[in-house]
Amino acid sequence: MNAGFVLNPLRAVDLDRASRLHREAFLAMGEPGWTRQDIAGLLASPGVAAFLLTESNVDVGMAICRTAADEAELLAIAVDPAHRRRGAARLLLGAVIDRVRGDGARTLFLEVGADNPGALKLYNSLGFETVGRRTAYYMRGDGPAADAFVMRLDFT
């Protein structure tokens, strides 16, 4: 992992930065990305926590999660394409796991495109298990929709 990464809570003043990161991370997959209003709405919801990852004052990635009772969900994780394969997503996911465990979650769920091998490899390496499949869940621009795997990580 790169020691130059700095992880901070994502705040209202970071909405444009987070929206740009989300848009650029998912552009290649044909997804429009979330707007600042989308992210603001999530941040205003109960149980939501979010993180912004930078390196040398450059935005690298963001993650948003939600905890309700003893379950949590990874709502989004996005890493700028220019900063991938350097441990940023693993660091963000580690922060999410620490946060939701601290909030009392016993299980963390996420959805991931079946056509996203990099993300699937990361989630599998951290112990997530596939527990479901949503057919044609993610719209992919002009191409066919992609299935989503529902994955779960149990904390013991």
C-alpha angles and dihedrals in degrees: 000000000000112000090207094073117109119199121201137164111272108243136190090264088060097058097106091047092049092047091052091049092049093047094048093045094054101032094094089056092055096251120134096222128226123296125228087256091054091052094042089054091052093047089053092054122099116263096015122137127177138188136204120204121202137174121200088347091305119123110245107166150334138211134193126194138172131210124200118175106314097338131080136187132207100226097183143350119183132175123188107252091236090060102045126124093032101096100269096123091046091051092048092047090048089054090050092050092049092048098048092044088052089050090056101260116154094186134035120203131192140170121225133179114258084223094060105088095169093057092043090053091051094048093046091049090057094051102262114152127207109244102167148002129226111204117227091352102146119057110222107200110258092344130085119292116260127231119242127222116217108218132190136199117195119205114218 
